[in-house]
Amino acid sequence: MHESEAERLIERAYEAWAAEDWLAAAGLLEQVLAHFPDAPQSEVWWYDAALAHKFLRNWAKVYELGREAAARAPRGEGDPAHWNLGIAATIQRDWVTARAAWAGFGIELPDGEGEINGRFGPACVRLDTGGEREVVWVDRLCPTRGRVMNVPVTAGRRFGEIVVHDGEPKGERVVDGMTFPVFDELLLFEASELPTLEVMVDAGAAADLEALVRLFVDHGYGAEPASAVEVMCACCSEGTHQQDRTVHAGAQPVALAAPEEEARRLLEQWAGQTAAGRSWKGLTVA
């Protein structure tokens, strides 16, 4: 391939990019890179080819091209080539490459080898639910994975599942003066075996519902009163939102994430405690 032909293909590639024809853009860039892998602009071409496949959710190609892009990118300076490779390597479960990519971006990781299970703090993730819009809280295990800490209201989604999220925030949540990013989900990384249940509870005070939530959380399960879930789901669009997690007393449905027999045991324990006006009924699989 002559340089003049390569220039024409690059021009066509970025015309396709402008039209958001990611497959055509990536294919044209890859044609040029097959002949000019180390041209002066190749670092950008490798990155853009990988990014186009990221938009297509073709993670094997993001991984393949991302390795080339990261190999040509500066280390320790926050170059996005390392971040995208970190995502793709995580999805491919190549922990050696993922660790090298996060380090290349400039992120300090917990010591060890293999799967990264650190404490990267809470964040919010907008679930990819095929049209429904729901934002959940996650406990971040690494720069791109988080464990869902709410009981999702979207059918098929579960408390405790692990999701991979993008690196660019698409909004913020403000809770008690602290700001948390909202990321888009890229895929479900690990499903949860905990079923979602629904129960009607009656509580004399908000503190009684809060005690129910704490009881389930302390046993490694989830509980979401409807009053709290409605507030959580009301702020799903991009932008900054002031978060109010206050729950309200009275009769209302509560979503639970726990084995059914364990849920019954904990509900009985909660209802039998000293506070007056606690009751529950109608435990069902959601």
Disulfide bonds with the S-S distance in Angstrom:
none
